[in-house]
Amino acid sequence: MSRSLKLLAAGLLIALPACYHAVIETGLPASATVIEKGFASGWIYGLVPPSPISTMAQCPSGVSKVETQLSFVNQLVQFLTLGIYTPMAIKVTCASSGRSAIPGAPEIKVGDGASPEAIIDAFRRAADAAVETHGPVYVRF
């Protein structure tokens, strides 16, 4: 066996069990509710992505984290179908509350029953503060 063939075989043994894994975190605190789909159907090497997962009914406070993964089994199915069928595992973790905050970010408070003019003024002040600080400004009702 030639040296290049041995290197190719070693590279395949290292690469084949590898998994593609991506995580998106929203900053919201996680709850115990998790939605999993082991074989979300994608097509043509992922050019046609899987259908969206409807989470609104199960995650009323929003989503904390989304994980996508091409496991070894998913990649094997993709290989056996010559890339026509490309399944992917998707895991969605619901949020326990609907507010994400950046500590220390400025906050502008608007009282209950504020007039439309007061609300517009609060958003103008928030926009000005965001431009000055180059960061988020919260408007709290």
Secondary structure, DSSP 8 states (H G I E B T S, - for coil): --HHHHHHHHHHHHHTT--EEEEEE-SS-EEEEEEEEEEEEEETTTTB-------TTT-TT-EEEEEEEE-HHHHHHHHHTTTSEEEEEEEEEEESSS----TT--EEE--TT--HHHHHHHHHHHHHHHHHHTS--EEE-
